[in-house]
């Protein structure tokens, strides 16, 4: 028995005490391999993630590192656009609002809408 430490999906450190060896149908094995390639996790980590999700009645969500990076970039870009919108609103409340600012506001809002729509289509 190996006394390695692992991190589970709830970020708790647990001591691995038990080993399980079992057989799978070929289609389930291929599915685990696909998840392994997609997420960059090893077989044990993939199976543990599935078990933790089932134990906690959560939906199993295996995302690739690339997908997570794209989501992070989207969040950063939306935050930057939000700051620009806040500056425009501040200028409007200060009486400095111009037609250019109004057009810029609508352009930024449309950009957010496009990014959200494209991201939701990509993740389906």
C-alpha positions as CSV (number, residue, x, y, z in Angstrom):
1,X,0.0,0.0,0.0
2,X,1.3,3.4,-1.0
3,X,1.1,6.4,1.4
4,X,1.0,9.2,-1.1
5,X,-1.1,12.3,-0.6
6,X,-3.5,13.6,-3.2
7,X,-5.7,16.7,-3.5
8,X,-9.3,16.0,-4.1
9,X,-11.8,18.4,-5.8
10,X,-12.7,20.0,-2.5
11,X,-9.0,20.9,-1.9
12,X,-8.8,18.7,1.1
13,X,-5.6,16.7,1.6
14,X,-6.4,13.1,2.3
15,X,-4.3,10.0,2.9
16,X,-4.9,7.3,0.3
17,X,-5.4,4.1,2.3
18,X,-7.2,1.8,-0.1
19,X,-6.5,0.4,-3.5
20,X,-9.2,-0.9,-5.9
21,X,-8.5,-3.0,-9.0
22,X,-11.5,-3.6,-11.3
23,X,-12.3,-4.4,-14.9
24,X,-14.2,-2.1,-17.3
25,X,-16.0,-2.5,-20.6
26,X,-13.9,-1.1,-23.4
27,X,-16.2,1.9,-24.1
28,X,-15.9,3.0,-20.4
29,X,-12.2,2.6,-20.5
30,X,-12.0,4.7,-23.7
31,X,-14.2,7.3,-22.1
32,X,-11.8,7.6,-19.1
33,X,-8.9,7.9,-21.5
34,X,-10.6,10.7,-23.4
35,X,-11.3,12.5,-20.1
36,X,-7.7,11.9,-19.1
37,X,-6.4,13.5,-22.4
38,X,-8.9,16.4,-22.2
39,X,-8.1,17.3,-18.6
40,X,-4.4,16.4,-18.3
41,X,-5.2,14.2,-15.2
42,X,-4.1,10.7,-14.7
43,X,-6.6,7.7,-14.6
44,X,-6.9,7.8,-10.8
45,X,-7.5,11.5,-10.7
46,X,-10.3,11.2,-13.4
47,X,-12.0,8.4,-11.5
48,X,-11.7,10.2,-8.2
49,X,-13.2,13.3,-9.7
50,X,-16.1,11.3,-11.0
51,X,-16.6,9.6,-7.5
52,X,-16.3,12.9,-5.6
53,X,-18.9,14.5,-7.9
54,X,-21.3,11.5,-7.5
55,X,-20.8,11.5,-3.7
56,X,-21.7,15.2,-3.5
57,X,-24.6,14.9,-6.0
58,X,-22.8,17.3,-8.4
59,X,-22.7,17.3,-12.1
60,X,-19.4,15.8,-13.4
61,X,-17.5,18.6,-15.2
62,X,-14.2,17.8,-16.9
63,X,-12.8,20.8,-18.6
64,X,-9.5,21.1,-20.5
65,X,-6.8,23.5,-19.4
66,X,-7.3,25.4,-22.7
67,X,-11.0,25.8,-22.0
68,X,-10.3,27.1,-18.5
69,X,-7.7,29.6,-19.9
70,X,-10.2,30.8,-22.5
71,X,-12.8,31.4,-19.7
72,X,-10.2,33.3,-17.6
73,X,-9.4,35.5,-20.6
74,X,-13.1,36.1,-21.2
75,X,-13.6,37.1,-17.6
76,X,-10.6,39.5,-17.7
77,X,-11.8,41.1,-20.9
78,X,-15.4,41.5,-19.6
79,X,-13.9,43.1,-16.4
80,X,-11.9,45.6,-18.5
81,X,-15.1,46.4,-20.5
82,X,-17.0,46.9,-17.3
83,X,-14.4,49.4,-16.1
84,X,-14.8,51.3,-19.3
85,X,-18.6,51.3,-18.9
86,X,-18.3,52.6,-15.3
87,X,-16.1,55.5,-16.6
88,X,-18.6,56.4,-19.2
89,X,-21.5,56.4,-16.6
90,X,-19.4,58.5,-14.3
91,X,-18.8,61.0,-17.1
92,X,-22.5,61.0,-17.8
93,X,-23.4,61.7,-14.2
94,X,-20.8,64.5,-14.1
95,X,-22.4,66.1,-17.2
96,X,-19.4,65.2,-19.4
97,X,-21.4,62.7,-21.5
98,X,-21.0,63.1,-25.3
99,X,-22.3,61.3,-28.4
100,X,-19.0,59.6,-28.7
101,X,-19.3,58.2,-25.2
102,X,-22.8,57.0,-25.9
103,X,-21.6,55.2,-29.1
104,X,-18.6,53.7,-27.2
105,X,-20.9,52.4,-24.5
106,X,-23.2,50.7,-27.0
107,X,-20.2,49.2,-28.8
108,X,-18.8,47.8,-25.5
109,X,-22.1,46.4,-24.5
110,X,-22.5,44.7,-27.9
111,X,-19.0,43.3,-27.5
112,X,-19.9,41.7,-24.1
113,X,-23.1,40.3,-25.6
114,X,-21.1,38.7,-28.6
115,X,-18.5,37.3,-26.2
116,X,-21.1,35.7,-23.9
117,X,-23.0,34.2,-26.9
118,X,-19.9,32.9,-28.5
119,X,-18.7,31.4,-25.2
120,X,-22.0,29.7,-24.5
121,X,-22.1,28.2,-28.0
122,X,-18.5,27.0,-27.7
123,X,-19.2,25.3,-24.3
124,X,-22.3,23.4,-25.5
